[in-house]
Amino acid sequence: MPKVIWITGASSGFGMAVAMKLLKETEHIICVSARRAHLLDVLVRQGAHAYPVDVTRSDQLAEACHSIQDDFGTIDAVLVNAGFGLYGTIEEVPEDAVRRQFEVNVFGAVETMRNVLLPMRKQGAGRIVVTSSSAAHVSSAGMGYYAATKHSIRAIGTALRQEVQDLGIEVVMVEPGIVKTSFGQVALDENYMAVEGSDYHGQMEQVKAFMLSAFTRAPGVERTRDMMVRALLDQRVKPVYRTTPGSLALNFASKVFPPALYDAVVKQAIRRIR
């Protein structure tokens, strides 16, 4: 029987890749959401059902959730995927940019989850798959705010998994490392905040060079996309999927290295790029 699957942040990156694979290879009903509605047209032409939404607007999220239930009777699974990356130092990133980072990556994700919980509890079944990151375990210069949002999502997802496991609802987190998608290019082009001539400028230039190199060498979207599809559809799933070698290495480093050694390793890695 076809499932009703809702994907947020479907206009690019993982969201679009997962939606496209499901549309081409399954008979499930795929509902897609994004703030920029016109970017969903390519998915609509493949058979998706579009519900444009800005995840920072709780009223729009509620309306989309209700509309999907009105149209198809239920929501069986959701990929909570809307998010973006922000690079800059703790001191220099403007307050409004910090708030936007948390509003999208944390509060938008939370409201998406809260909206699907009622219908899932009523039917006694459902699956919530959350796009997290290896940054949920570590942080580094220039990405403190982004990492903070992913630490938050990890904490929230862990608590929710325990809260709903006896209600027939599964919560799965997917933690990729650096993957070659438009995510990194947008972060480094549009959401990279460094003040020319500041005390941090040289360090941030090194961070940017390191990230550009990392995205260039990163694996493609395919493995993470396929694990997200498995997380949505498999009969039995794991609580957490780590999809890239980088995510496994960072998780290991966060548990094993003393803080001073971790700092030194990160700094050396960043400075090695010229």
PAZABA-442306 format. One record per residue (C-alpha): residue number from 1; x, y, z. Coordinates in steps of 0.02 Angstrom, whole numbers, plus 50000, padded with zeros to 5 digits. Layout:
N
+-----+-------+-------+-------+
!   i !    c1 !    c2 !    c3 !
+-----+-------+-------+-------+
! NUM !     X !     Y !     Z !
...
+-----+-------+-------+-------+
***
This chain:
274
+-----+-------+-------+-------+
!   i !    c1 !    c2 !    c3 !
+-----+-------+-------+-------+
!   1 ! 50000 ! 50000 ! 50000 !
!   2 ! 50071 ! 50171 ! 49952 !
!   3 ! 50133 ! 50278 ! 50095 !
!   4 ! 50110 ! 50466 ! 50111 !
!   5 ! 50283 ! 50542 ! 50133 !
!   6 ! 50313 ! 50727 ! 50169 !
!   7 ! 50484 ! 50803 ! 50132 !
!   8 ! 50531 ! 50978 ! 50189 !
!   9 ! 50677 ! 51072 ! 50113 !
!  10 ! 50642 ! 50983 ! 49949 !
!  11 ! 50698 ! 51122 ! 49831 !
!  12 ! 50880 ! 51065 ! 49827 !
!  13 ! 51011 ! 50951 ! 49904 !
!  14 ! 50959 ! 50797 ! 50000 !
!  15 ! 50775 ! 50840 ! 49998 !
!  16 ! 50764 ! 50851 ! 49810 !
!  17 ! 50874 ! 50698 ! 49785 !
!  18 ! 50768 ! 50591 ! 49901 !
!  19 ! 50605 ! 50653 ! 49826 !
!  20 ! 50665 ! 50619 ! 49649 !
!  21 ! 50721 ! 50442 ! 49691 !
!  22 ! 50555 ! 50402 ! 49776 !
!  23 ! 50456 ! 50473 ! 49630 !
!  24 ! 50554 ! 50375 ! 49500 !
!  25 ! 50569 ! 50210 ! 49591 !
!  26 ! 50415 ! 50191 ! 49703 !
!  27 ! 50227 ! 50213 ! 49699 !
!  28 ! 50220 ! 50312 ! 49862 !
!  29 ! 50133 ! 50480 ! 49874 !
!  30 ! 50268 ! 50612 ! 49888 !
!  31 ! 50224 ! 50782 ! 49962 !
!  32 ! 50361 ! 50914 ! 49951 !
!  33 ! 50384 ! 51080 ! 50037 !
!  34 ! 50505 ! 51226 ! 50021 !
!  35 ! 50504 ! 51413 ! 50045 !
!  36 ! 50541 ! 51447 ! 49861 !
!  37 ! 50389 ! 51367 ! 49782 !
!  38 ! 50446 ! 51382 ! 49602 !
!  39 ! 50595 ! 51269 ! 49636 !
!  40 ! 50474 ! 51126 ! 49672 !
!  41 ! 50409 ! 51128 ! 49493 !
!  42 ! 50535 ! 50998 ! 49435 !
!  43 ! 50468 ! 50878 ! 49566 !
!  44 ! 50287 ! 50918 ! 49527 !
!  45 ! 50319 ! 50872 ! 49345 !
!  46 ! 50377 ! 50702 ! 49408 !
!  47 ! 50217 ! 50677 ! 49507 !
!  48 ! 50251 ! 50759 ! 49675 !
!  49 ! 50122 ! 50862 ! 49768 !
!  50 ! 50187 ! 51033 ! 49818 !
!  51 ! 50145 ! 51121 ! 49982 !
!  52 ! 50252 ! 51279 ! 49988 !
!  53 ! 50301 ! 51328 ! 50164 !
!  54 ! 50425 ! 51435 ! 50259 !
!  55 ! 50471 ! 51326 ! 50407 !
!  56 ! 50497 ! 51480 ! 50516 !
!  57 ! 50310 ! 51513 ! 50500 !
!  58 ! 50217 ! 51395 ! 50617 !
!  59 ! 50051 ! 51442 ! 50535 !
!  60 ! 50114 ! 51388 ! 50364 !
!  61 ! 50181 ! 51224 ! 50433 !
!  62 ! 50014 ! 51186 ! 50517 !
!  63 ! 49920 ! 51229 ! 50357 !
!  64 ! 50031 ! 51117 ! 50252 !
!  65 ! 50013 ! 50973 ! 50374 !
!  66 ! 49824 ! 50990 ! 50377 !
!  67 ! 49815 ! 51006 ! 50188 !
!  68 ! 49912 ! 50845 ! 50162 !
!  69 ! 49796 ! 50753 ! 50283 !
!  70 ! 49643 ! 50826 ! 50196 !
!  71 ! 49709 ! 50773 ! 50026 !
!  72 ! 49773 ! 50599 ! 50069 !
!  73 ! 49702 ! 50555 ! 50240 !
!  74 ! 49865 ! 50532 ! 50333 !
!  75 ! 50052 ! 50563 ! 50344 !
!  76 ! 50150 ! 50402 ! 50361 !
!  77 ! 50326 ! 50474 ! 50362 !
!  78 ! 50412 ! 50642 ! 50359 !
!  79 ! 50589 ! 50691 ! 50311 !
!  80 ! 50629 ! 50844 ! 50418 !
!  81 ! 50760 ! 50915 ! 50304 !
!  82 ! 50745 ! 51104 ! 50288 !
!  83 ! 50903 ! 51192 ! 50344 !
!  84 ! 51054 ! 51293 ! 50294 !
!  85 ! 51234 ! 51324 ! 50347 !
!  86 ! 51307 ! 51484 ! 50417 !
!  87 ! 51493 ! 51519 ! 50431 !
!  88 ! 51567 ! 51656 ! 50538 !
!  89 ! 51644 ! 51689 ! 50707 !
!  90 ! 51544 ! 51697 ! 50867 !
!  91 ! 51579 ! 51882 ! 50888 !
!  92 ! 51552 ! 51941 ! 50709 !
!  93 ! 51395 ! 51852 ! 50646 !
!  94 ! 51251 ! 51978 ! 50662 !
!  95 ! 51115 ! 51939 ! 50788 !
!  96 ! 50979 ! 51929 ! 50656 !
!  97 ! 51081 ! 51799 ! 50559 !
!  98 ! 51106 ! 51695 ! 50717 !
!  99 ! 50920 ! 51700 ! 50752 !
! 100 ! 50880 ! 51649 ! 50573 !
! 101 ! 50999 ! 51501 ! 50587 !
! 102 ! 50908 ! 51437 ! 50741 !
! 103 ! 50735 ! 51479 ! 50676 !
! 104 ! 50761 ! 51371 ! 50521 !
! 105 ! 50873 ! 51231 ! 50583 !
! 106 ! 50799 ! 51206 ! 50756 !
! 107 ! 50629 ! 51287 ! 50780 !
! 108 ! 50573 ! 51248 ! 50602 !
! 109 ! 50622 ! 51067 ! 50626 !
! 110 ! 50536 ! 51059 ! 50795 !
! 111 ! 50374 ! 51132 ! 50729 !
! 112 ! 50376 ! 51010 ! 50583 !
! 113 ! 50392 ! 50865 ! 50704 !
! 114 ! 50259 ! 50933 ! 50822 !
! 115 ! 50135 ! 50951 ! 50679 !
! 116 ! 50149 ! 50771 ! 50622 !
! 117 ! 50145 ! 50695 ! 50796 !
! 118 ! 49957 ! 50714 ! 50821 !
! 119 ! 49905 ! 50620 ! 50662 !
! 120 ! 50039 ! 50489 ! 50692 !
! 121 ! 49982 ! 50463 ! 50872 !
! 122 ! 49802 ! 50446 ! 50813 !
! 123 ! 49848 ! 50310 ! 50689 !
! 124 ! 49971 ! 50229 ! 50810 !
! 125 ! 50109 ! 50228 ! 50679 !
! 126 ! 50228 ! 50343 ! 50590 !
! 127 ! 50410 ! 50382 ! 50557 !
! 128 ! 50504 ! 50545 ! 50579 !
! 129 ! 50672 ! 50554 ! 50491 !
! 130 ! 50779 ! 50704 ! 50535 !
! 131 ! 50926 ! 50770 ! 50434 !
! 132 ! 51060 ! 50803 ! 50563 !
! 133 ! 51248 ! 50812 ! 50534 !
! 134 ! 51415 ! 50754 ! 50598 !
! 135 ! 51421 ! 50931 ! 50668 !
! 136 ! 51298 ! 50867 ! 50799 !
! 137 ! 51451 ! 50794 ! 50887 !
! 138 ! 51588 ! 50921 ! 50855 !
! 139 ! 51618 ! 51104 ! 50820 !
! 140 ! 51756 ! 51211 ! 50750 !
! 141 ! 51806 ! 51391 ! 50720 !
! 142 ! 51689 ! 51478 ! 50600 !
! 143 ! 51545 ! 51357 ! 50616 !
! 144 ! 51496 ! 51371 ! 50798 !
! 145 ! 51317 ! 51427 ! 50767 !
! 146 ! 51281 ! 51296 ! 50635 !
! 147 ! 51355 ! 51160 ! 50746 !
! 148 ! 51250 ! 51224 ! 50891 !
! 149 ! 51091 ! 51198 ! 50791 !
! 150 ! 51141 ! 51019 ! 50752 !
! 151 ! 51187 ! 50985 ! 50933 !
! 152 ! 51012 ! 51046 ! 50976 !
! 153 ! 50930 ! 50936 ! 50846 !
! 154 ! 51024 ! 50784 ! 50910 !
! 155 ! 50966 ! 50818 ! 51088 !
! 156 ! 50786 ! 50849 ! 51033 !
! 157 ! 50782 ! 50696 ! 50919 !
! 158 ! 50851 ! 50584 ! 51055 !
! 159 ! 50721 ! 50642 ! 51181 !
! 160 ! 50579 ! 50626 ! 51056 !
! 161 ! 50633 ! 50450 ! 51007 !
! 162 ! 50617 ! 50396 ! 51188 !
! 163 ! 50452 ! 50488 ! 51213 !
! 164 ! 50360 ! 50409 ! 51066 !
! 165 ! 50437 ! 50236 ! 51052 !
! 166 ! 50290 ! 50157 ! 51143 !
! 167 ! 50164 ! 50248 ! 51033 !
! 168 ! 50210 ! 50162 ! 50870 !
! 169 ! 50312 ! 50310 ! 50807 !
! 170 ! 50495 ! 50293 ! 50757 !
! 171 ! 50622 ! 50435 ! 50756 !
! 172 ! 50777 ! 50416 ! 50649 !
! 173 ! 50922 ! 50538 ! 50631 !
! 174 ! 51036 ! 50542 ! 50479 !
! 175 ! 51209 ! 50615 ! 50509 !
! 176 ! 51309 ! 50649 ! 50350 !
! 177 ! 51478 ! 50731 ! 50350 !
! 178 ! 51527 ! 50845 ! 50207 !
! 179 ! 51436 ! 50796 ! 50047 !
! 180 ! 51447 ! 50878 ! 49877 !
! 181 ! 51280 ! 50969 ! 49861 !
! 182 ! 51226 ! 51149 ! 49837 !
! 183 ! 51218 ! 51164 ! 50027 !
! 184 ! 51403 ! 51203 ! 50045 !
! 185 ! 51410 ! 51323 ! 49899 !
! 186 ! 51263 ! 51422 ! 49967 !
! 187 ! 51341 ! 51427 ! 50139 !
! 188 ! 51509 ! 51488 ! 50074 !
! 189 ! 51437 ! 51610 ! 49946 !
! 190 ! 51284 ! 51682 ! 50033 !
! 191 ! 51304 ! 51641 ! 50217 !
! 192 ! 51490 ! 51666 ! 50244 !
! 193 ! 51517 ! 51813 ! 50360 !
! 194 ! 51693 ! 51881 ! 50385 !
! 195 ! 51737 ! 52061 ! 50420 !
! 196 ! 51878 ! 52128 ! 50312 !
! 197 ! 52026 ! 52184 ! 50418 !
! 198 ! 51962 ! 52112 ! 50582 !
! 199 ! 52068 ! 52010 ! 50701 !
! 200 ! 51978 ! 51854 ! 50639 !
! 201 ! 51994 ! 51886 ! 50452 !
! 202 ! 52150 ! 51782 ! 50421 !
! 203 ! 52079 ! 51635 ! 50517 !
! 204 ! 51913 ! 51644 ! 50426 !
! 205 ! 52001 ! 51647 ! 50257 !
! 206 ! 52088 ! 51486 ! 50310 !
! 207 ! 51921 ! 51411 ! 50362 !
! 208 ! 51843 ! 51457 ! 50195 !
! 209 ! 51988 ! 51382 ! 50098 !
! 210 ! 51977 ! 51224 ! 50201 !
! 211 ! 51789 ! 51207 ! 50173 !
! 212 ! 51803 ! 51240 ! 49986 !
! 213 ! 51934 ! 51104 ! 49974 !
! 214 ! 51830 ! 50986 ! 50079 !
! 215 ! 51674 ! 51011 ! 49972 !
! 216 ! 51777 ! 50984 ! 49814 !
! 217 ! 51842 ! 50817 ! 49879 !
! 218 ! 51677 ! 50764 ! 49960 !
! 219 ! 51575 ! 50614 ! 49902 !
! 220 ! 51418 ! 50640 ! 49802 !
! 221 ! 51242 ! 50638 ! 49869 !
! 222 ! 51201 ! 50459 ! 49821 !
! 223 ! 51248 ! 50363 ! 49979 !
! 224 ! 51165 ! 50486 ! 50096 !
! 225 ! 51011 ! 50495 ! 49983 !
! 226 ! 50995 ! 50306 ! 49982 !
! 227 ! 51013 ! 50293 ! 50171 !
! 228 ! 50878 ! 50426 ! 50191 !
! 229 ! 50763 ! 50325 ! 50079 !
! 230 ! 50799 ! 50170 ! 50183 !
! 231 ! 50764 ! 50268 ! 50342 !
! 232 ! 50595 ! 50319 ! 50271 !
! 233 ! 50543 ! 50150 ! 50200 !
! 234 ! 50633 ! 50002 ! 50279 !
! 235 ! 50530 ! 49893 ! 50394 !
! 236 ! 50667 ! 49896 ! 50525 !
! 237 ! 50777 ! 50049 ! 50549 !
! 238 ! 50920 ! 50106 ! 50659 !
! 239 ! 50903 ! 50259 ! 50772 !
! 240 ! 51050 ! 50344 ! 50685 !
! 241 ! 51128 ! 50328 ! 50512 !
! 242 ! 51303 ! 50399 ! 50485 !
! 243 ! 51324 ! 50409 ! 50298 !
! 244 ! 51503 ! 50464 ! 50260 !
! 245 ! 51677 ! 50416 ! 50321 !
! 246 ! 51697 ! 50595 ! 50383 !
! 247 ! 51546 ! 50581 ! 50497 !
! 248 ! 51614 ! 50421 ! 50573 !
! 249 ! 51786 ! 50497 ! 50600 !
! 250 ! 51719 ! 50656 ! 50681 !
! 251 ! 51607 ! 50557 ! 50797 !
! 252 ! 51756 ! 50452 ! 50849 !
! 253 ! 51866 ! 50606 ! 50875 !
! 254 ! 51735 ! 50690 ! 50982 !
! 255 ! 51732 ! 50542 ! 51101 !
! 256 ! 51918 ! 50501 ! 51108 !
! 257 ! 52020 ! 50660 ! 51093 !
! 258 ! 52046 ! 50773 ! 51244 !
! 259 ! 51986 ! 50952 ! 51207 !
! 260 ! 52160 ! 51025 ! 51189 !
! 261 ! 52211 ! 50889 ! 51065 !
! 262 ! 52050 ! 50909 ! 50968 !
! 263 ! 52080 ! 51097 ! 50952 !
! 264 ! 52257 ! 51068 ! 50891 !
! 265 ! 52205 ! 50939 ! 50762 !
! 266 ! 52069 ! 51052 ! 50692 !
! 267 ! 52184 ! 51203 ! 50682 !
! 268 ! 52320 ! 51102 ! 50597 !
! 269 ! 52197 ! 51032 ! 50469 !
! 270 ! 52132 ! 51206 ! 50427 !
! 271 ! 52306 ! 51283 ! 50413 !
! 272 ! 52367 ! 51144 ! 50298 !
! 273 ! 52258 ! 51210 ! 50156 !
! 274 ! 52335 ! 51350 ! 50055 !
+-----+-------+-------+-------+
***
